[in-house]
Amino acid sequence: MWRPLDAAPTERCYLSASTVHRWLDGAGERAEESIPGQLAGIGELQELGTDGLWAKWKGQVVPVVLLTVDSVSGLIYPSVVAEGLESAELWRQLFERAWEARLNLPALRGPTSDGDQGLLVCVRRALDWVQQQRCVWHLWRSIPSRLSSSANSLWRGC
């Protein structure tokens, strides 16, 4: 139980990713058992958000993990750890893992992304029926600074 007025604990609590993963798996299994069929169709939505998360490691910015998230429910499909630059093969692995987690890929219509070239190649090769959409935030971020400052002033006026 969380008790903010208690004295700070003297021992540190170490929590590993595998422990959190086990807890989430257990919670999902209990939820599925509690109301039969409540998770049916959750992987059948047609819009996904996709992106790579980056970290600064010893002064270098490196890709760490690729994610895909259901844009409606917020369901996060299994990720892929990127050990180099984002590539079509890593994105293919990501969609393959999402398929194994019951994402209905044939029904997929619109992944939204920052326009990563590896993802675009993957979509062209393996998901050719999909209409890939650029993320508005990433588009705005890529506009040269003089145009973005003008757009920001217009945006504030709304």
C-alpha positions, 0 to 999 in steps of 0.5 A: 500500500502506498503511504506518503507520510511514512518515513522513507524506506532504508532499503532500495527496491529493485524491480526488473522488467521480467517481474513487471512482464510477469505481473502484466501477463498474470493480470491479463490472464485473470481479466480474461478469466473473470469475464469470458470473451471480454478481450475478444476483438481487441486486436482487430482495430485498424489504426496503429501508432508506430515509433522507435524510442531512442536513448542517449548512451555514452554520448551517442543517441541510439535506437532502443526499442520499436513499438506499435500501439493500438491508436484506439484502445492504447493496447501496446503490442510486443516490442522489438529491441533495436540493436542498430539503426531502425531497419525494414527487418526489425519492423518486420519482426515487430509486425510479426510479433504483433501478429502472434499477439493476435493483431489482425494484420489483414484488417490493418489499414493505417499505421501512423509513424514518423516516416522512418525509411525502414518502416516504409520499406517494410510496409511496401514489401510486407503490408502492401495493402496498408496506407501508411500515414505520417504523424502530424507531430513529426511533420510539424517538427520537421518543418524548418524553424522559421516556418514552425515559429510562424505556425506556432503563433497561428496555433496559439491564436486558435 
